[in-house]
Amino acid sequence: MLYFPAKTLSMGIAISKKHGKAHTRNRIKRLLREAFRNTCGELDGCYSVIILPKISEAYSLKSFEKSLSSCFKKVNECAKS
């Protein structure tokens, strides 16, 4: 995940063809958008976020939410210092 300070909260997703065919990449993007919607309240401030998912055999909403939550905690810690 990459993040930059911004005026409004926004998200972008970068997925390569290494993740599979188009329907697989679209499913990953749908899951990431929903996970971001569910966890974006944990961010303290407005950022422009770029998500770069790792290649995996199985993708799930819970795993994406857990990963984003841990990333957002790190972002908040860095912003405080």
PDB file of N, CA, C and O in Angstrom:
ATOM      1  N   MET A   1       0.841  -1.171   0.000  1.00  0.00           N
ATOM      2  CA  MET A   1       0.000   0.000   0.000  1.00  0.00           C
ATOM      3  C   MET A   1       0.884   1.232   0.000  1.00  0.00           C
ATOM      4  O   MET A   1       1.859   1.314   0.747  1.00  0.00           O
ATOM      5  N   LEU A   2       0.535   2.180  -0.840  1.00  0.00           N
ATOM      6  CA  LEU A   2       1.182   3.483  -0.874  1.00  0.00           C
ATOM      7  C   LEU A   2       0.157   4.517  -0.442  1.00  0.00           C
ATOM      8  O   LEU A   2      -1.029   4.368  -0.736  1.00  0.00           O
ATOM      9  N   TYR A   3       0.590   5.559   0.247  1.00  0.00           N
ATOM     10  CA  TYR A   3      -0.346   6.598   0.657  1.00  0.00           C
ATOM     11  C   TYR A   3       0.342   7.951   0.614  1.00  0.00           C
ATOM     12  O   TYR A   3       1.548   8.069   0.832  1.00  0.00           O
ATOM     13  N   PHE A   4      -0.462   8.967   0.327  1.00  0.00           N
ATOM     14  CA  PHE A   4       0.009  10.338   0.243  1.00  0.00           C
ATOM     15  C   PHE A   4      -1.034  11.243   0.883  1.00  0.00           C
ATOM     16  O   PHE A   4      -2.228  10.973   0.754  1.00  0.00           O
ATOM     17  N   PRO A   5      -0.629  12.300   1.563  1.00  0.00           N
ATOM     18  CA  PRO A   5      -1.614  13.238   2.110  1.00  0.00           C
ATOM     19  C   PRO A   5      -2.433  13.859   0.972  1.00  0.00           C
ATOM     20  O   PRO A   5      -1.897  14.151  -0.096  1.00  0.00           O
ATOM     21  N   ALA A   6      -3.716  14.055   1.206  1.00  0.00           N
ATOM     22  CA  ALA A   6      -4.601  14.609   0.187  1.00  0.00           C
ATOM     23  C   ALA A   6      -5.707  15.413   0.848  1.00  0.00           C
ATOM     24  O   ALA A   6      -5.880  15.376   2.066  1.00  0.00           O
ATOM     25  N   LYS A   7      -6.453  16.141   0.025  1.00  0.00           N
ATOM     26  CA  LYS A   7      -7.569  16.927   0.547  1.00  0.00           C
ATOM     27  C   LYS A   7      -8.765  16.050   0.871  1.00  0.00           C
ATOM     28  O   LYS A   7      -9.501  16.331   1.817  1.00  0.00           O
ATOM     29  N   THR A   8      -8.969  14.995   0.100  1.00  0.00           N
ATOM     30  CA  THR A   8     -10.080  14.071   0.327  1.00  0.00           C
ATOM     31  C   THR A   8      -9.560  12.637   0.321  1.00  0.00           C
ATOM     32  O   THR A   8      -8.504  12.354  -0.245  1.00  0.00           O
ATOM     33  N   LEU A   9     -10.295  11.753   0.943  1.00  0.00           N
ATOM     34  CA  LEU A   9      -9.934  10.342   0.982  1.00  0.00           C
ATOM     35  C   LEU A   9     -10.255   9.706  -0.369  1.00  0.00           C
ATOM     36  O   LEU A   9     -11.383   9.797  -0.853  1.00  0.00           O
ATOM     37  N   SER A  10      -9.263   9.065  -0.969  1.00  0.00           N
ATOM     38  CA  SER A  10      -9.482   8.394  -2.251  1.00  0.00           C
ATOM     39  C   SER A  10      -8.635   7.125  -2.303  1.00  0.00           C
ATOM     40  O   SER A  10      -7.667   6.971  -1.559  1.00  0.00           O
ATOM     41  N   MET A  11      -9.026   6.222  -3.205  1.00  0.00           N
ATOM     42  CA  MET A  11      -8.338   4.945  -3.310  1.00  0.00           C
ATOM     43  C   MET A  11      -8.158   4.576  -4.772  1.00  0.00           C
ATOM     44  O   MET A  11      -9.023   4.837  -5.609  1.00  0.00           O
ATOM     45  N   GLY A  12      -7.020   3.964  -5.062  1.00  0.00           N
ATOM     46  CA  GLY A  12      -6.749   3.410  -6.379  1.00  0.00           C
ATOM     47  C   GLY A  12      -6.220   2.001  -6.213  1.00  0.00           C
ATOM     48  O   GLY A  12      -5.609   1.674  -5.196  1.00  0.00           O
ATOM     49  N   ILE A  13      -6.459   1.161  -7.222  1.00  0.00           N
ATOM     50  CA  ILE A  13      -6.027  -0.234  -7.153  1.00  0.00           C
ATOM     51  C   ILE A  13      -5.173  -0.526  -8.384  1.00  0.00           C
ATOM     52  O   ILE A  13      -5.561  -0.199  -9.506  1.00  0.00           O
ATOM     53  N   ALA A  14      -4.020  -1.136  -8.174  1.00  0.00           N
ATOM     54  CA  ALA A  14      -3.141  -1.513  -9.279  1.00  0.00           C
ATOM     55  C   ALA A  14      -2.959  -3.032  -9.256  1.00  0.00           C
ATOM     56  O   ALA A  14      -2.349  -3.581  -8.339  1.00  0.00           O
ATOM     57  N   ILE A  15      -3.496  -3.696 -10.274  1.00  0.00           N
ATOM     58  CA  ILE A  15      -3.421  -5.155 -10.355  1.00  0.00           C
ATOM     59  C   ILE A  15      -2.827  -5.531 -11.706  1.00  0.00           C
ATOM     60  O   ILE A  15      -3.291  -5.069 -12.749  1.00  0.00           O
ATOM     61  N   SER A  16      -1.804  -6.370 -11.678  1.00  0.00           N
ATOM     62  CA  SER A  16      -1.176  -6.793 -12.922  1.00  0.00           C
ATOM     63  C   SER A  16      -1.850  -8.048 -13.469  1.00  0.00           C
ATOM     64  O   SER A  16      -2.686  -8.657 -12.802  1.00  0.00           O
ATOM     65  N   LYS A  17      -1.481  -8.418 -14.670  1.00  0.00           N
ATOM     66  CA  LYS A  17      -2.045  -9.611 -15.295  1.00  0.00           C
ATOM     67  C   LYS A  17      -1.524 -10.889 -14.651  1.00  0.00           C
ATOM     68  O   LYS A  17      -2.016 -11.978 -14.948  1.00  0.00           O
ATOM     69  N   LYS A  18      -0.543 -10.767 -13.781  1.00  0.00           N
ATOM     70  CA  LYS A  18      -0.030 -11.932 -13.057  1.00  0.00           C
ATOM     71  C   LYS A  18      -1.066 -12.494 -12.086  1.00  0.00           C
ATOM     72  O   LYS A  18      -0.955 -13.640 -11.650  1.00  0.00           O
ATOM     73  N   HIS A  19      -2.071 -11.689 -11.749  1.00  0.00           N
ATOM     74  CA  HIS A  19      -3.112 -12.132 -10.828  1.00  0.00           C
ATOM     75  C   HIS A  19      -4.122 -13.055 -11.487  1.00  0.00           C
ATOM     76  O   HIS A  19      -4.925 -13.678 -10.793  1.00  0.00           O
ATOM     77  N   GLY A  20      -4.100 -13.155 -12.782  1.00  0.00           N
ATOM     78  CA  GLY A  20      -5.025 -14.054 -13.459  1.00  0.00           C
ATOM     79  C   GLY A  20      -5.780 -13.364 -14.572  1.00  0.00           C
ATOM     80  O   GLY A  20      -5.412 -12.281 -15.027  1.00  0.00           O
ATOM     81  N   LYS A  21      -6.845 -14.017 -14.997  1.00  0.00           N
ATOM     82  CA  LYS A  21      -7.652 -13.476 -16.092  1.00  0.00           C
ATOM     83  C   LYS A  21      -8.503 -12.314 -15.611  1.00  0.00           C
ATOM     84  O   LYS A  21      -8.539 -12.009 -14.419  1.00  0.00           O
ATOM     85  N   ALA A  22      -9.187 -11.668 -16.545  1.00  0.00           N
ATOM     86  CA  ALA A  22      -9.930 -10.438 -16.249  1.00  0.00           C
ATOM     87  C   ALA A  22     -10.979 -10.645 -15.165  1.00  0.00           C
ATOM     88  O   ALA A  22     -11.131  -9.791 -14.291  1.00  0.00           O
ATOM     89  N   HIS A  23     -11.704 -11.754 -15.200  1.00  0.00           N
ATOM     90  CA  HIS A  23     -12.748 -11.951 -14.188  1.00  0.00           C
ATOM     91  C   HIS A  23     -12.156 -12.102 -12.794  1.00  0.00           C
ATOM     92  O   HIS A  23     -12.787 -11.699 -11.817  1.00  0.00           O
ATOM     93  N   THR A  24     -10.962 -12.672 -12.678  1.00  0.00           N
ATOM     94  CA  THR A  24     -10.291 -12.798 -11.376  1.00  0.00           C
ATOM     95  C   THR A  24      -9.838 -11.428 -10.888  1.00  0.00           C
ATOM     96  O   THR A  24     -10.016 -11.091  -9.717  1.00  0.00           O
ATOM     97  N   ARG A  25      -9.251 -10.640 -11.783  1.00  0.00           N
ATOM     98  CA  ARG A  25      -8.794  -9.306 -11.407  1.00  0.00           C
ATOM     99  C   ARG A  25      -9.974  -8.420 -11.010  1.00  0.00           C
ATOM    100  O   ARG A  25      -9.863  -7.636 -10.068  1.00  0.00           O
ATOM    101  N   ASN A  26     -11.092  -8.533 -11.710  1.00  0.00           N
ATOM    102  CA  ASN A  26     -12.278  -7.749 -11.367  1.00  0.00           C
ATOM    103  C   ASN A  26     -12.828  -8.144 -10.001  1.00  0.00           C
ATOM    104  O   ASN A  26     -13.265  -7.282  -9.239  1.00  0.00           O
ATOM    105  N   ARG A  27     -12.810  -9.438  -9.682  1.00  0.00           N
ATOM    106  CA  ARG A  27     -13.268  -9.891  -8.370  1.00  0.00           C
ATOM    107  C   ARG A  27     -12.377  -9.330  -7.268  1.00  0.00           C
ATOM    108  O   ARG A  27     -12.870  -8.895  -6.227  1.00  0.00           O
ATOM    109  N   ILE A  28     -11.068  -9.341  -7.494  1.00  0.00           N
ATOM    110  CA  ILE A  28     -10.122  -8.796  -6.514  1.00  0.00           C
ATOM    111  C   ILE A  28     -10.414  -7.312  -6.289  1.00  0.00           C
ATOM    112  O   ILE A  28     -10.423  -6.847  -5.149  1.00  0.00           O
ATOM    113  N   LYS A  29     -10.651  -6.576  -7.362  1.00  0.00           N
ATOM    114  CA  LYS A  29     -10.945  -5.152  -7.236  1.00  0.00           C
ATOM    115  C   LYS A  29     -12.246  -4.911  -6.479  1.00  0.00           C
ATOM    116  O   LYS A  29     -12.321  -3.993  -5.662  1.00  0.00           O
ATOM    117  N   ARG A  30     -13.271  -5.721  -6.738  1.00  0.00           N
ATOM    118  CA  ARG A  30     -14.540  -5.582  -6.010  1.00  0.00           C
ATOM    119  C   ARG A  30     -14.340  -5.841  -4.522  1.00  0.00           C
ATOM    120  O   ARG A  30     -14.863  -5.109  -3.682  1.00  0.00           O
ATOM    121  N   LEU A  31     -13.578  -6.893  -4.198  1.00  0.00           N
ATOM    122  CA  LEU A  31     -13.320  -7.209  -2.793  1.00  0.00           C
ATOM    123  C   LEU A  31     -12.524  -6.104  -2.111  1.00  0.00           C
ATOM    124  O   LEU A  31     -12.812  -5.747  -0.969  1.00  0.00           O
ATOM    125  N   LEU A  32     -11.528  -5.562  -2.800  1.00  0.00           N
ATOM    126  CA  LEU A  32     -10.716  -4.495  -2.218  1.00  0.00           C
ATOM    127  C   LEU A  32     -11.527  -3.221  -2.001  1.00  0.00           C
ATOM    128  O   LEU A  32     -11.353  -2.546  -0.986  1.00  0.00           O
ATOM    129  N   ARG A  33     -12.405  -2.885  -2.937  1.00  0.00           N
ATOM    130  CA  ARG A  33     -13.249  -1.703  -2.751  1.00  0.00           C
ATOM    131  C   ARG A  33     -14.143  -1.851  -1.529  1.00  0.00           C
ATOM    132  O   ARG A  33     -14.291  -0.918  -0.740  1.00  0.00           O
ATOM    133  N   GLU A  34     -14.736  -3.026  -1.380  1.00  0.00           N
ATOM    134  CA  GLU A  34     -15.616  -3.254  -0.225  1.00  0.00           C
ATOM    135  C   GLU A  34     -14.817  -3.253   1.082  1.00  0.00           C
ATOM    136  O   GLU A  34     -15.266  -2.689   2.080  1.00  0.00           O
ATOM    137  N   ALA A  35     -13.649  -3.875   1.082  1.00  0.00           N
ATOM    138  CA  ALA A  35     -12.804  -3.888   2.278  1.00  0.00           C
ATOM    139  C   ALA A  35     -12.375  -2.468   2.642  1.00  0.00           C
ATOM    140  O   ALA A  35     -12.321  -2.123   3.822  1.00  0.00           O
ATOM    141  N   PHE A  36     -12.071  -1.644   1.642  1.00  0.00           N
ATOM    142  CA  PHE A  36     -11.689  -0.262   1.897  1.00  0.00           C
ATOM    143  C   PHE A  36     -12.861   0.506   2.496  1.00  0.00           C
ATOM    144  O   PHE A  36     -12.680   1.272   3.443  1.00  0.00           O
ATOM    145  N   ARG A  37     -14.071   0.308   1.950  1.00  0.00           N
ATOM    146  CA  ARG A  37     -15.258   0.983   2.491  1.00  0.00           C
ATOM    147  C   ARG A  37     -15.486   0.601   3.948  1.00  0.00           C
ATOM    148  O   ARG A  37     -15.862   1.445   4.762  1.00  0.00           O
ATOM    149  N   ASN A  38     -15.261  -0.661   4.277  1.00  0.00           N
ATOM    150  CA  ASN A  38     -15.500  -1.142   5.638  1.00  0.00           C
ATOM    151  C   ASN A  38     -14.453  -0.663   6.629  1.00  0.00           C
ATOM    152  O   ASN A  38     -14.760  -0.515   7.812  1.00  0.00           O
ATOM    153  N   THR A  39     -13.232  -0.417   6.188  1.00  0.00           N
ATOM    154  CA  THR A  39     -12.145  -0.095   7.113  1.00  0.00           C
ATOM    155  C   THR A  39     -11.630   1.335   7.011  1.00  0.00           C
ATOM    156  O   THR A  39     -10.767   1.718   7.802  1.00  0.00           O
ATOM    157  N   CYS A  40     -12.115   2.136   6.079  1.00  0.00           N
ATOM    158  CA  CYS A  40     -11.556   3.481   5.895  1.00  0.00           C
ATOM    159  C   CYS A  40     -11.813   4.386   7.103  1.00  0.00           C
ATOM    160  O   CYS A  40     -11.139   5.405   7.253  1.00  0.00           O
ATOM    161  N   GLY A  41     -12.756   4.042   7.953  1.00  0.00           N
ATOM    162  CA  GLY A  41     -13.019   4.828   9.153  1.00  0.00           C
ATOM    163  C   GLY A  41     -11.879   4.778  10.155  1.00  0.00           C
ATOM    164  O   GLY A  41     -11.816   5.605  11.064  1.00  0.00           O
ATOM    165  N   GLU A  42     -10.985   3.826  10.000  1.00  0.00           N
ATOM    166  CA  GLU A  42      -9.847   3.695  10.915  1.00  0.00           C
ATOM    167  C   GLU A  42      -8.740   4.702  10.614  1.00  0.00           C
ATOM    168  O   GLU A  42      -7.853   4.906  11.442  1.00  0.00           O
ATOM    169  N   LEU A  43      -8.780   5.334   9.441  1.00  0.00           N
ATOM    170  CA  LEU A  43      -7.751   6.304   9.079  1.00  0.00           C
ATOM    171  C   LEU A  43      -8.000   7.632   9.782  1.00  0.00           C
ATOM    172  O   LEU A  43      -9.125   8.129   9.806  1.00  0.00           O
ATOM    173  N   ASP A  44      -6.945   8.200  10.352  1.00  0.00           N
ATOM    174  CA  ASP A  44      -7.030   9.516  10.981  1.00  0.00           C
ATOM    175  C   ASP A  44      -6.507  10.548   9.991  1.00  0.00           C
ATOM    176  O   ASP A  44      -5.310  10.834   9.970  1.00  0.00           O
ATOM    177  N   GLY A  45      -7.379  11.103   9.183  1.00  0.00           N
ATOM    178  CA  GLY A  45      -6.977  12.096   8.197  1.00  0.00           C
ATOM    179  C   GLY A  45      -7.362  11.661   6.795  1.00  0.00           C
ATOM    180  O   GLY A  45      -7.923  10.585   6.586  1.00  0.00           O
ATOM    181  N   CYS A  46      -7.049  12.519   5.847  1.00  0.00           N
ATOM    182  CA  CYS A  46      -7.378  12.238   4.448  1.00  0.00           C
ATOM    183  C   CYS A  46      -6.109  11.889   3.683  1.00  0.00           C
ATOM    184  O   CYS A  46      -5.108  12.604   3.734  1.00  0.00           O
ATOM    185  N   TYR A  47      -6.181  10.787   2.986  1.00  0.00           N
ATOM    186  CA  TYR A  47      -5.045  10.305   2.209  1.00  0.00           C
ATOM    187  C   TYR A  47      -5.512   9.827   0.851  1.00  0.00           C
ATOM    188  O   TYR A  47      -6.671   9.461   0.659  1.00  0.00           O
ATOM    189  N   SER A  48      -4.590   9.840  -0.072  1.00  0.00           N
ATOM    190  CA  SER A  48      -4.791   9.199  -1.355  1.00  0.00           C
ATOM    191  C   SER A  48      -4.047   7.863  -1.255  1.00  0.00           C
ATOM    192  O   SER A  48      -2.827   7.839  -1.090  1.00  0.00           O
ATOM    193  N   VAL A  49      -4.782   6.762  -1.355  1.00  0.00           N
ATOM    194  CA  VAL A  49      -4.236   5.432  -1.095  1.00  0.00           C
ATOM    195  C   VAL A  49      -4.176   4.641  -2.396  1.00  0.00           C
ATOM    196  O   VAL A  49      -5.142   4.613  -3.159  1.00  0.00           O
ATOM    197  N   ILE A  50      -3.041   4.001  -2.644  1.00  0.00           N
ATOM    198  CA  ILE A  50      -2.893   3.091  -3.778  1.00  0.00           C
ATOM    199  C   ILE A  50      -2.635   1.710  -3.217  1.00  0.00           C
ATOM    200  O   ILE A  50      -1.685   1.509  -2.460  1.00  0.00           O
ATOM    201  N   ILE A  51      -3.478   0.754  -3.585  1.00  0.00           N
ATOM    202  CA  ILE A  51      -3.376  -0.609  -3.065  1.00  0.00           C
ATOM    203  C   ILE A  51      -2.783  -1.513  -4.128  1.00  0.00           C
ATOM    204  O   ILE A  51      -3.250  -1.551  -5.266  1.00  0.00           O
ATOM    205  N   LEU A  52      -1.740  -2.244  -3.737  1.00  0.00           N
ATOM    206  CA  LEU A  52      -1.062  -3.195  -4.608  1.00  0.00           C
ATOM    207  C   LEU A  52      -1.162  -4.579  -3.968  1.00  0.00           C
ATOM    208  O   LEU A  52      -0.322  -4.926  -3.137  1.00  0.00           O
ATOM    209  N   PRO A  53      -2.166  -5.377  -4.333  1.00  0.00           N
ATOM    210  CA  PRO A  53      -2.341  -6.675  -3.672  1.00  0.00           C
ATOM    211  C   PRO A  53      -1.268  -7.686  -4.079  1.00  0.00           C
ATOM    212  O   PRO A  53      -0.755  -7.658  -5.198  1.00  0.00           O
ATOM    213  N   LYS A  54      -0.948  -8.571  -3.150  1.00  0.00           N
ATOM    214  CA  LYS A  54      -0.006  -9.649  -3.423  1.00  0.00           C
ATOM    215  C   LYS A  54      -0.725 -10.777  -4.154  1.00  0.00           C
ATOM    216  O   LYS A  54      -1.939 -10.936  -4.029  1.00  0.00           O
ATOM    217  N   ILE A  55       0.027 -11.545  -4.907  1.00  0.00           N
ATOM    218  CA  ILE A  55      -0.545 -12.683  -5.623  1.00  0.00           C
ATOM    219  C   ILE A  55      -0.790 -13.808  -4.626  1.00  0.00           C
ATOM    220  O   ILE A  55       0.087 -14.144  -3.830  1.00  0.00           O
ATOM    221  N   SER A  56      -1.985 -14.388  -4.674  1.00  0.00           N
ATOM    222  CA  SER A  56      -2.384 -15.448  -3.766  1.00  0.00           C
ATOM    223  C   SER A  56      -3.269 -16.435  -4.505  1.00  0.00           C
ATOM    224  O   SER A  56      -3.796 -16.133  -5.576  1.00  0.00           O
ATOM    225  N   GLU A  57      -3.430 -17.622  -3.921  1.00  0.00           N
ATOM    226  CA  GLU A  57      -4.305 -18.616  -4.534  1.00  0.00           C
ATOM    227  C   GLU A  57      -5.769 -18.311  -4.252  1.00  0.00           C
ATOM    228  O   GLU A  57      -6.629 -18.534  -5.105  1.00  0.00           O
ATOM    229  N   ALA A  58      -6.054 -17.804  -3.062  1.00  0.00           N
ATOM    230  CA  ALA A  58      -7.436 -17.513  -2.684  1.00  0.00           C
ATOM    231  C   ALA A  58      -7.508 -16.100  -2.101  1.00  0.00           C
ATOM    232  O   ALA A  58      -6.642 -15.683  -1.332  1.00  0.00           O
ATOM    233  N   TYR A  59      -8.547 -15.384  -2.482  1.00  0.00           N
ATOM    234  CA  TYR A  59      -8.765 -14.031  -1.982  1.00  0.00           C
ATOM    235  C   TYR A  59     -10.091 -14.001  -1.246  1.00  0.00           C
ATOM    236  O   TYR A  59     -11.072 -14.599  -1.688  1.00  0.00           O
ATOM    237  N   SER A  60     -10.114 -13.298  -0.115  1.00  0.00           N
ATOM    238  CA  SER A  60     -11.364 -13.194   0.639  1.00  0.00           C
ATOM    239  C   SER A  60     -11.489 -11.793   1.224  1.00  0.00           C
ATOM    240  O   SER A  60     -10.496 -11.095   1.427  1.00  0.00           O
ATOM    241  N   LEU A  61     -12.712 -11.405   1.485  1.00  0.00           N
ATOM    242  CA  LEU A  61     -12.991 -10.091   2.045  1.00  0.00           C
ATOM    243  C   LEU A  61     -12.355  -9.940   3.424  1.00  0.00           C
ATOM    244  O   LEU A  61     -11.797  -8.888   3.735  1.00  0.00           O
ATOM    245  N   LYS A  62     -12.434 -10.971   4.244  1.00  0.00           N
ATOM    246  CA  LYS A  62     -11.861 -10.907   5.595  1.00  0.00           C
ATOM    247  C   LYS A  62     -10.350 -10.699   5.567  1.00  0.00           C
ATOM    248  O   LYS A  62      -9.815  -9.923   6.359  1.00  0.00           O
ATOM    249  N   SER A  63      -9.662 -11.388   4.658  1.00  0.00           N
ATOM    250  CA  SER A  63      -8.203 -11.237   4.593  1.00  0.00           C
ATOM    251  C   SER A  63      -7.820  -9.831   4.129  1.00  0.00           C
ATOM    252  O   SER A  63      -6.855  -9.252   4.629  1.00  0.00           O
ATOM    253  N   PHE A  64      -8.580  -9.280   3.169  1.00  0.00           N
ATOM    254  CA  PHE A  64      -8.302  -7.919   2.721  1.00  0.00           C
ATOM    255  C   PHE A  64      -8.597  -6.911   3.827  1.00  0.00           C
ATOM    256  O   PHE A  64      -7.831  -5.966   4.018  1.00  0.00           O
ATOM    257  N   GLU A  65      -9.691  -7.098   4.556  1.00  0.00           N
ATOM    258  CA  GLU A  65     -10.011  -6.186   5.651  1.00  0.00           C
ATOM    259  C   GLU A  65      -8.943  -6.226   6.736  1.00  0.00           C
ATOM    260  O   GLU A  65      -8.566  -5.188   7.279  1.00  0.00           O
ATOM    261  N   LYS A  66      -8.461  -7.410   7.048  1.00  0.00           N
ATOM    262  CA  LYS A  66      -7.416  -7.560   8.067  1.00  0.00           C
ATOM    263  C   LYS A  66      -6.130  -6.872   7.619  1.00  0.00           C
ATOM    264  O   LYS A  66      -5.488  -6.178   8.408  1.00  0.00           O
ATOM    265  N   SER A  67      -5.755  -7.059   6.368  1.00  0.00           N
ATOM    266  CA  SER A  67      -4.536  -6.445   5.838  1.00  0.00           C
ATOM    267  C   SER A  67      -4.650  -4.918   5.815  1.00  0.00           C
ATOM    268  O   SER A  67      -3.725  -4.216   6.222  1.00  0.00           O
ATOM    269  N   LEU A  68      -5.787  -4.410   5.338  1.00  0.00           N
ATOM    270  CA  LEU A  68      -5.971  -2.964   5.286  1.00  0.00           C
ATOM    271  C   LEU A  68      -6.003  -2.361   6.682  1.00  0.00           C
ATOM    272  O   LEU A  68      -5.472  -1.272   6.901  1.00  0.00           O
ATOM    273  N   SER A  69      -6.615  -3.053   7.615  1.00  0.00           N
ATOM    274  CA  SER A  69      -6.679  -2.558   8.984  1.00  0.00           C
ATOM    275  C   SER A  69      -5.280  -2.418   9.582  1.00  0.00           C
ATOM    276  O   SER A  69      -4.978  -1.417  10.232  1.00  0.00           O
ATOM    277  N   SER A  70      -4.434  -3.414   9.365  1.00  0.00           N
ATOM    278  CA  SER A  70      -3.068  -3.336   9.894  1.00  0.00           C
ATOM    279  C   SER A  70      -2.270  -2.239   9.187  1.00  0.00           C
ATOM    280  O   SER A  70      -1.459  -1.563   9.821  1.00  0.00           O
ATOM    281  N   CYS A  71      -2.487  -2.058   7.904  1.00  0.00           N
ATOM    282  CA  CYS A  71      -1.805  -0.988   7.172  1.00  0.00           C
ATOM    283  C   CYS A  71      -2.251   0.386   7.670  1.00  0.00           C
ATOM    284  O   CYS A  71      -1.431   1.291   7.827  1.00  0.00           O
ATOM    285  N   PHE A  72      -3.556   0.538   7.919  1.00  0.00           N
ATOM    286  CA  PHE A  72      -4.065   1.819   8.397  1.00  0.00           C
ATOM    287  C   PHE A  72      -3.529   2.151   9.782  1.00  0.00           C
ATOM    288  O   PHE A  72      -3.292   3.320  10.086  1.00  0.00           O
ATOM    289  N   LYS A  73      -3.335   1.146  10.623  1.00  0.00           N
ATOM    290  CA  LYS A  73      -2.747   1.388  11.944  1.00  0.00           C
ATOM    291  C   LYS A  73      -1.327   1.921  11.804  1.00  0.00           C
ATOM    292  O   LYS A  73      -0.929   2.828  12.535  1.00  0.00           O
ATOM    293  N   LYS A  74      -0.567   1.364  10.873  1.00  0.00           N
ATOM    294  CA  LYS A  74       0.800   1.832  10.639  1.00  0.00           C
ATOM    295  C   LYS A  74       0.806   3.260  10.098  1.00  0.00           C
ATOM    296  O   LYS A  74       1.656   4.067  10.474  1.00  0.00           O
ATOM    297  N   VAL A  75      -0.141   3.567   9.218  1.00  0.00           N
ATOM    298  CA  VAL A  75      -0.243   4.916   8.670  1.00  0.00           C
ATOM    299  C   VAL A  75      -0.537   5.900   9.791  1.00  0.00           C
ATOM    300  O   VAL A  75       0.075   6.967   9.851  1.00  0.00           O
ATOM    301  N   ASN A  76      -1.455   5.563  10.672  1.00  0.00           N
ATOM    302  CA  ASN A  76      -1.797   6.446  11.796  1.00  0.00           C
ATOM    303  C   ASN A  76      -0.613   6.651  12.723  1.00  0.00           C
ATOM    304  O   ASN A  76      -0.411   7.755  13.230  1.00  0.00           O
ATOM    305  N   GLU A  77       0.178   5.604  12.957  1.00  0.00           N
ATOM    306  CA  GLU A  77       1.352   5.728  13.818  1.00  0.00           C
ATOM    307  C   GLU A  77       2.384   6.635  13.184  1.00  0.00           C
ATOM    308  O   GLU A  77       2.999   7.445  13.877  1.00  0.00           O
ATOM    309  N   CYS A  78       2.589   6.517  11.877  1.00  0.00           N
ATOM    310  CA  CYS A  78       3.557   7.365  11.184  1.00  0.00           C
ATOM    311  C   CYS A  78       3.104   8.819  11.152  1.00  0.00           C
ATOM    312  O   CYS A  78       3.928   9.732  11.211  1.00  0.00           O
ATOM    313  N   ALA A  79       1.809   9.033  11.059  1.00  0.00           N
ATOM    314  CA  ALA A  79       1.280  10.403  10.999  1.00  0.00           C
ATOM    315  C   ALA A  79       1.443  11.118  12.351  1.00  0.00           C
ATOM    316  O   ALA A  79       1.603  12.338  12.394  1.00  0.00           O
ATOM    317  N   LYS A  80       1.403  10.357  13.448  1.00  0.00           N
ATOM    318  CA  LYS A  80       1.536  10.967  14.777  1.00  0.00           C
ATOM    319  C   LYS A  80       2.952  11.441  15.042  1.00  0.00           C
ATOM    320  O   LYS A  80       3.154  12.401  15.786  1.00  0.00           O
ATOM    321  N   SER A  81       3.930  10.787  14.449  1.00  0.00           N
ATOM    322  CA  SER A  81       5.320  11.172  14.742  1.00  0.00           C
ATOM    323  C   SER A  81       5.876  12.174  13.787  1.00  0.00           C
ATOM    324  O   SER A  81       7.030  12.580  13.921  1.00  0.00           O
TER     325      SER A  81
END
